[in-house]
Amino acid sequence: MKGAFGARLVGFALLSIMAGWGLSVVSEGFLASRWNFEDSWVVEMLETGEPVQKDLEGLTGFEGWNTETIEIKVRFMSGNFRGTEAMASVEHLKDSRLVMRPGLRYILSYNEFEDGSRIFFVSDIFRAPSFAGLFAGAVVFFCLVTGITGIRAIVGLFLSFLVLIKFLLPGLLKGYPPQILGIVAVAGVTIVTVVTVLRRRRCWLPAFSGALGGCVSAILFGWFSVGFLHLSGLSTESASILASTISGLDLRGILLASIMIGASGAVLDVAVSVTSAMAEIKDQNPGINAGDLFRSGLNVGREVLGSMVNTLVFAYFGNSLVLSLLILEAEPVPIALLNDAVVVEEIVRALAGTAGLLLTVPLTALFGALAVP
């Protein structure tokens, strides 16, 4: 049995790798042709020459840069020059981690100065086809291993992203109240996730009710924390750029909406896990009464809650790892660290998710005890 399962996993992995690699190769030309920018092209690197040191001290904006000039031969894969080959001299940062190798695809860009002169440089590797292949391979492997349940989960994830991208983001840009948009979006994502993931229809109402209650708890905690701690939503560089680009946005409300969305994922995980466990208990022991089923749901929820809190905190910590390293390097005074808006915002996100989880477990267990039978 174990050998057969292992062989199936190996077979699934090979199929997934083949599917991902195939999509990466097939999609490369299509994705490259969609790169329509005036100041950059997708190119295939054919040849690279020896680097030559160059001094850019006299050019504004390049003071102190340690650069080198490299002669390259490329084939254009996008733009008006698509299909043609050309030689170019590119400026390259000597300490750059971007290594140019023949056979790989890159983004060739240029900067134009006031006197009309241009400096060409390779700005990045063209990774869109590789990402498409990696994503497709992961999806195929997930669906092969989990079967119809995995397919339903992928469909639910896709629909959830549609809710966020087609409803939440456009609404925020149009200036609608972020708090209301966040609540509606979270409710929509909750409905989509519950309906697509849970195959037992009798589990839909308990999971939805518990998750929605947990999200409300996270929202209330976030709303209180944002006001009590006087958070403006302008702590990050991206928020400052957004505020200077689009006037009239409620950045504090957007911060609160982001807290809601961040907490909803963990809350949904707990609600679905507890509901599924209670339904399985009921199926295996049809004679169990509502009280015992409720207590079983609470016991399962407590254990899931313990691991989920770690998951939530580590997820935020991992997302802020670079920031954490910068803070550690600066050796700040602890009181100054606790007063930093960026640090406080990340802590509030984790605490809001935890507050949502605390209410999700008893609510899900209660509705599950009443509805699952």
C-alpha positions as CSV (number, residue, x, y, z in Angstrom):
1,M,0.0,0.0,0.0
2,K,2.7,2.5,1.0
3,G,4.8,1.5,-2.1
4,A,1.8,2.1,-4.4
5,F,1.1,5.4,-2.8
6,G,4.7,6.5,-3.2
7,A,4.8,5.4,-6.8
8,R,1.6,7.4,-7.4
9,L,3.2,10.5,-5.8
10,V,6.3,10.1,-8.0
11,G,4.1,9.7,-11.1
12,F,2.1,12.8,-10.2
13,A,5.3,14.8,-9.6
14,L,6.6,13.8,-13.0
15,L,3.3,14.7,-14.7
16,S,3.3,18.0,-12.9
17,I,6.9,18.8,-13.9
18,M,6.1,17.9,-17.6
19,A,3.0,20.1,-17.5
20,G,4.8,23.0,-16.0
21,W,7.7,22.8,-18.3
22,G,5.5,22.4,-21.4
23,L,3.4,25.5,-20.4
24,S,6.6,27.5,-19.8
25,V,7.9,26.7,-23.3
26,V,4.6,27.2,-25.1
27,S,3.8,30.5,-23.3
28,E,7.1,32.1,-23.7
29,G,6.5,33.7,-27.1
30,F,3.0,34.7,-26.3
31,L,3.9,36.4,-23.0
32,A,6.9,38.1,-24.6
33,S,4.8,39.5,-27.4
34,R,2.5,41.1,-24.8
35,W,5.4,43.2,-23.4
36,N,4.5,46.5,-24.9
37,F,6.6,49.3,-23.4
38,E,8.3,52.1,-25.2
39,D,11.5,52.0,-23.1
40,S,12.1,48.3,-22.8
41,W,12.0,45.0,-24.7
42,V,12.1,41.3,-24.0
43,V,15.3,39.9,-25.6
44,E,17.1,36.6,-25.8
45,M,20.7,36.8,-24.9
46,L,22.9,35.4,-27.7
47,E,26.4,36.6,-26.8
48,T,28.1,38.5,-24.0
49,G,31.5,40.2,-24.2
50,E,34.0,40.9,-21.5
51,P,33.1,43.6,-19.0
52,V,34.9,47.0,-19.2
53,Q,35.1,49.3,-16.3
54,K,33.4,52.7,-16.9
55,D,33.1,55.9,-14.8
56,L,29.7,57.5,-14.7
57,E,30.6,60.2,-12.2
58,G,29.8,62.9,-14.7
59,L,26.2,61.8,-15.3
60,T,23.5,63.1,-13.0
61,G,21.9,60.4,-11.0
62,F,24.8,57.9,-11.3
63,E,27.2,59.5,-8.9
64,G,29.1,56.8,-6.9
65,W,27.9,53.9,-9.1
66,N,30.5,51.2,-9.8
67,T,29.5,50.1,-13.3
68,E,31.0,48.3,-16.2
69,T,30.2,48.2,-19.9
70,I,29.4,44.9,-21.6
71,E,28.9,44.3,-25.3
72,I,26.0,42.0,-25.9
73,K,24.2,40.4,-28.9
74,V,20.5,39.9,-28.5
75,R,17.4,38.7,-30.4
76,F,14.3,40.9,-29.8
77,M,11.2,39.0,-28.7
78,S,8.8,42.0,-28.4
79,G,8.2,45.4,-29.9
80,N,8.8,46.6,-33.4
81,F,12.2,44.9,-33.6
82,R,10.7,41.4,-32.8
83,G,12.6,38.7,-34.5
84,T,15.7,40.8,-35.3
85,E,19.2,40.6,-33.9
86,A,21.3,43.5,-32.7
87,M,24.5,44.4,-30.9
88,A,24.3,46.7,-27.9
89,S,26.5,48.2,-25.2
90,V,24.9,48.0,-21.8
91,E,25.8,49.5,-18.5
92,H,25.8,47.0,-15.7
93,L,26.3,47.4,-12.0
94,K,29.5,45.5,-11.0
95,D,28.0,44.2,-7.8
96,S,24.7,43.3,-9.3
97,R,23.3,39.8,-8.7
98,L,21.9,39.8,-12.2
99,V,24.2,37.5,-14.3
100,M,23.8,37.6,-18.0
101,R,24.1,34.2,-19.7
102,P,23.5,33.3,-23.4
103,G,20.3,31.4,-24.0
104,L,18.3,33.2,-21.2
105,R,15.7,35.9,-21.7
106,Y,16.0,39.4,-20.2
107,I,14.4,42.8,-20.1
108,L,16.5,45.3,-22.1
109,S,15.8,48.9,-21.0
110,Y,17.2,52.4,-21.5
111,N,17.3,55.8,-19.8
112,E,17.2,58.9,-22.0
113,F,18.9,62.1,-20.8
114,E,18.1,65.7,-21.5
115,D,20.8,65.9,-24.3
116,G,19.1,63.0,-26.1
117,S,21.8,60.5,-25.2
118,R,20.7,57.0,-24.0
119,I,22.2,54.4,-21.6
120,F,21.0,50.9,-22.2
121,F,21.0,48.3,-19.4
122,V,19.6,44.9,-18.6
123,S,17.0,45.6,-15.9
124,D,15.8,42.1,-15.0
125,I,15.4,38.6,-16.2
126,F,12.2,37.7,-18.1
127,R,10.7,35.2,-15.6
128,A,7.0,35.4,-16.6
129,P,7.0,32.1,-18.6
130,S,8.9,30.3,-15.8
131,F,6.5,31.6,-13.2
132,A,3.5,30.4,-15.4
133,G,5.1,27.0,-15.6
134,L,5.9,26.7,-11.9
135,F,2.4,27.8,-11.0
136,A,0.7,25.4,-13.5
137,G,2.9,22.5,-12.3
138,A,2.0,23.2,-8.6
139,V,-1.7,23.4,-9.5
140,V,-1.6,20.2,-11.5
141,F,0.3,18.3,-8.7
142,F,-2.1,19.7,-6.0
143,C,-5.2,18.6,-8.1
144,L,-3.7,15.1,-8.9
145,V,-3.0,14.4,-5.2
146,T,-6.2,15.8,-3.7
147,G,-8.6,14.9,-6.5
148,I,-12.0,16.6,-6.8
149,T,-11.5,18.4,-3.5
150,G,-8.4,20.1,-4.7
151,I,-10.1,21.1,-7.9
152,R,-12.9,22.7,-5.9
153,A,-10.4,24.5,-3.7
154,I,-8.6,25.9,-6.8
155,V,-11.9,27.1,-8.2
156,G,-12.8,28.7,-4.9
157,L,-9.4,30.4,-4.7
158,F,-9.8,31.7,-8.3
159,L,-13.3,33.1,-7.5
160,S,-12.1,34.6,-4.3
161,F,-9.4,36.5,-6.2
162,L,-12.0,37.7,-8.6
163,V,-14.0,39.2,-5.7
164,L,-10.9,41.0,-4.5
165,I,-9.6,42.2,-7.9
166,K,-12.9,43.0,-9.6
167,F,-14.8,44.3,-6.6
168,L,-12.6,45.4,-3.7
169,L,-9.7,47.1,-5.5
170,P,-11.7,49.1,-8.1
171,G,-14.0,50.2,-5.3
172,L,-11.1,51.4,-3.2
173,L,-9.6,53.4,-6.1
174,K,-13.0,55.0,-6.7
175,G,-13.0,56.3,-3.1
176,Y,-15.8,54.1,-1.7
177,P,-15.7,53.5,2.1
178,P,-12.9,50.9,2.6
179,Q,-14.5,49.5,5.7
180,I,-17.8,48.6,4.0
181,L,-16.0,47.3,0.9
182,G,-13.8,45.1,3.2
183,I,-16.7,43.7,5.0
184,V,-18.6,42.8,1.8
185,A,-15.5,41.4,0.2
186,V,-14.8,39.2,3.2
187,A,-18.4,38.0,3.2
188,G,-18.1,37.2,-0.5
189,V,-14.8,35.3,-0.1
190,T,-16.2,33.4,2.9
191,I,-19.3,32.3,0.9
192,V,-17.2,31.2,-2.1
193,T,-14.7,29.3,0.0
194,V,-17.3,27.5,2.1
195,V,-19.4,26.5,-0.9
196,T,-16.5,25.3,-3.0
197,V,-14.4,23.5,-0.3
198,L,-17.0,21.8,1.9
199,R,-18.7,19.0,0.1
200,R,-21.3,18.4,2.8
201,R,-24.0,21.0,2.4
202,R,-25.1,20.7,6.0
203,C,-21.6,22.1,6.9
204,W,-22.1,25.3,4.9
205,L,-24.1,27.3,7.5
206,P,-21.9,26.5,10.6
207,A,-18.7,27.2,8.7
208,F,-20.0,30.4,7.2
209,S,-21.5,31.6,10.5
210,G,-18.3,30.8,12.5
211,A,-16.0,32.4,9.9
212,L,-18.2,35.5,9.6
213,G,-18.3,35.9,13.4
214,G,-14.6,35.6,13.6
215,C,-14.1,38.2,10.8
216,V,-16.4,40.6,12.7
217,S,-14.3,40.1,15.8
218,A,-11.1,40.8,13.8
219,I,-12.7,43.9,12.3
220,L,-13.8,45.3,15.6
221,F,-10.4,44.7,17.1
222,G,-8.7,46.3,14.1
223,W,-11.0,49.3,14.2
224,F,-10.4,49.8,17.9
225,S,-6.6,49.4,17.5
226,V,-6.3,51.7,14.5
227,G,-8.1,54.5,16.4
228,F,-6.6,53.8,19.8
229,L,-3.0,53.7,18.5
230,H,-3.6,56.7,16.1
231,L,-2.4,54.7,13.0
232,S,-2.7,56.7,9.8
233,G,-2.0,54.0,7.2
234,L,1.0,56.1,5.9
235,S,3.7,54.1,7.6
236,T,5.1,52.3,4.5
237,E,6.7,53.7,1.4
238,S,4.0,52.2,-0.8
239,A,1.3,53.9,1.2
240,S,3.0,57.2,0.9
241,I,3.4,56.8,-2.9
242,L,-0.3,55.8,-3.2
243,A,-1.3,58.9,-1.2
244,S,0.8,61.2,-3.4
245,T,-0.5,59.6,-6.6
246,I,-4.2,59.4,-5.9
247,S,-5.7,62.1,-3.7
248,G,-8.8,61.6,-1.5
249,L,-8.1,58.0,-0.5
250,D,-9.0,57.0,3.1
251,L,-5.7,55.3,4.0
252,R,-6.7,54.6,7.5
253,G,-9.7,52.8,6.2
254,I,-7.6,50.9,3.6
255,L,-5.3,49.8,6.5
256,L,-8.4,48.5,8.3
257,A,-9.6,46.7,5.2
258,S,-6.2,45.1,4.8
259,I,-6.4,43.9,8.4
260,M,-9.8,42.3,7.6
261,I,-8.6,40.5,4.5
262,G,-5.4,39.3,6.3
263,A,-7.4,37.8,9.2
264,S,-10.1,36.2,7.0
265,G,-7.8,33.5,5.6
266,A,-6.8,32.1,9.0
267,V,-10.4,32.5,10.3
268,L,-11.7,30.5,7.3
269,D,-9.1,27.8,7.8
270,V,-10.2,27.3,11.4
271,A,-14.0,27.4,10.6
272,V,-13.7,24.9,7.8
273,S,-11.4,22.5,9.8
274,V,-13.7,22.5,12.9
275,T,-16.9,22.0,10.8
276,S,-15.4,19.2,8.8
277,A,-14.1,17.5,12.0
278,M,-17.6,17.8,13.6
279,A,-19.3,16.4,10.5
280,E,-16.9,13.5,10.5
281,I,-17.5,12.8,14.2
282,K,-21.2,12.8,13.5
283,D,-20.9,10.4,10.6
284,Q,-18.8,8.0,12.6
285,N,-21.0,8.3,15.7
286,P,-24.6,9.1,14.6
287,G,-25.9,8.8,18.1
288,I,-23.8,11.6,19.6
289,N,-25.9,14.4,21.1
290,A,-25.6,18.1,20.4
291,G,-23.8,18.8,23.7
292,D,-21.1,16.2,23.2
293,L,-20.7,17.3,19.6
294,F,-20.3,20.9,20.7
295,R,-17.6,19.9,23.2
296,S,-15.8,17.8,20.6
297,G,-15.9,20.8,18.3
298,L,-14.4,23.0,21.0
299,N,-11.6,20.5,21.7
300,V,-10.7,20.2,18.0
301,G,-10.9,24.0,17.7
302,R,-8.6,24.6,20.6
303,E,-5.9,22.5,19.1
304,V,-6.3,23.9,15.6
305,L,-6.3,27.4,17.2
306,G,-2.9,26.8,18.9
307,S,-1.2,25.9,15.7
308,M,-3.0,28.5,13.6
309,V,-1.9,31.4,15.9
310,N,1.7,30.3,15.2
311,T,0.9,30.1,11.5
312,L,-0.5,33.6,11.6
313,V,2.4,35.2,13.5
314,F,5.0,33.4,11.4
315,A,3.3,34.4,8.2
316,Y,3.5,38.1,9.2
317,F,7.1,37.7,10.5
318,G,8.2,36.0,7.3
319,N,6.6,38.8,5.2
320,S,8.5,41.3,7.3
321,L,11.8,39.5,7.5
322,V,13.8,42.1,5.6
323,L,12.3,44.8,7.8
324,S,13.2,42.8,10.9
325,L,16.9,42.5,9.7
326,L,17.0,46.3,9.1
327,I,15.7,46.9,12.6
328,L,18.1,44.5,14.2
329,E,21.0,46.1,12.3
330,A,20.0,49.5,13.5
331,E,20.0,48.4,17.2
332,P,17.1,50.6,18.1
333,V,16.0,51.6,21.6
334,P,13.1,49.3,22.6
335,I,10.8,52.1,23.4
336,A,11.4,53.6,20.0
337,L,10.7,50.3,18.3
338,L,7.4,50.0,20.1
339,N,6.5,53.5,18.9
340,D,7.3,52.8,15.2
341,A,4.2,52.8,13.1
342,V,5.4,50.0,10.7
343,V,6.1,47.6,13.6
344,V,2.9,48.4,15.4
345,E,0.8,47.9,12.2
346,E,2.3,44.4,11.7
347,I,1.6,43.5,15.4
348,V,-1.9,44.8,15.1
349,R,-2.5,42.6,12.0
350,A,-1.4,39.5,13.9
351,L,-3.4,40.4,17.0
352,A,-6.6,41.1,14.9
353,G,-6.2,37.7,13.3
354,T,-5.9,36.1,16.7
355,A,-8.9,37.9,18.0
356,G,-10.9,36.6,15.0
357,L,-9.7,33.0,15.7
358,L,-10.8,33.2,19.4
359,L,-14.4,33.8,18.4
360,T,-14.4,31.6,15.4
361,V,-13.9,28.4,17.4
362,P,-16.9,28.6,19.8
363,L,-19.2,30.0,17.2
364,T,-18.4,27.3,14.7
365,A,-18.7,24.6,17.4
366,L,-22.1,26.0,18.5
367,F,-23.6,26.3,15.0
368,G,-22.1,23.0,14.1
369,A,-23.7,21.2,17.0
370,L,-27.1,22.6,16.0
371,A,-26.8,22.3,12.2
372,V,-24.5,19.4,11.4
373,P,-26.9,16.6,12.6
